[in-house]
Each structure stands twice: as structure tokens, then as C-alpha cells.
């Protein structure tokens, strides 16, 4: 089961994410470099200002895992993104800002599911 999991995560990661596996958890990160963000009036190119991160835990006997995600969103992206995730059964666990004095205003959505990581990744990609 483990080999199946890692093969599919590698395939997913090769579509544009930076990834690592630690303690049986795959972390996938992808930045949003196209966002032109200012924090406190200064341009920021920090990964902390515009990113998406996901983790996929080990698969259980039903090929399901705990999947967690965090995505940086512009204000006008919040509703469509979170609506699409919820429509597909993904739980929105938090929605908040990280920075004060940021322009444009950035929001961070946290979400989770227990399902096959590939199904989770496809739902997030479609959101």
C-alpha cells in the first residue's frame, strides 16, 4: 500500500509542487509568484505571503488518509474556492488573514478531508 501511495504522490508533485516526505507525511507546497503583494507598504516575495500547502498522511486499509491544506486567496477568490471545496465534501476548518497592512488583502483558507489523497488533490485543483 505504501509504494502505491508514494508513486501517486510523486506523480502529483511533478505537476508543479515542491514536496518532501517526513514521518510518513507528504508535504506539498506551491507558491503563487504572480501575486504582487505589499506588506506594510513594501513589496514582498516571501513564500509566506502567497502559497499553498498540503499534507497527506499514510493511507489506511481503505486507501484513505488525513489530508490537510492551506491556500492563500485574494478576497474575490474566497467564496468560489471555499464553495467548491465544500460542494465536494471538503471541510473548511479556518478562514483568516495572516498579515496586517497587506495589499491586496490576502486570506488563508485551511481545509481537510479523510479520503484518498489523489481524490483530495483533484478536488482542490478543481476548486
C-alpha positions, 0 to 999 in steps of 0.5 A: 500500500505504501509504494502505491501511495508514494508513486501517486504522490510523486506523480502529483508533485511533478505537476508543479509542487515542491514536496518532501516526505517526513514521518510518513507525511507528504508535504506539498507546497506551491507558491503563487509568484504572480501575486504582487503583494505589499506588506506594510507598504513594501513589496514582498516575495516571501513564500509566506505571503502567497502559497499553498500547502498540503499534507497527506498522511499514510493511507489506511486499509481503505486507501484513505488518509488525513489530508490537510491544506492551506491556500492563500486567496485574494478576497474575490477568490474566497467564496468560489474556492471555499464553495467548491471545496465544500460542494465536494465534501471538503471541510473548511476548518479556518478562514483568516488573514495572516498579515496586517497592512497587506495589499491586496488583502490576502486570506488563508483558507485551511481545509481537510478531508479523510479520503484518498489523497489523489481524490483530495488533490483533484478536488482542490485543483478543481476548486 
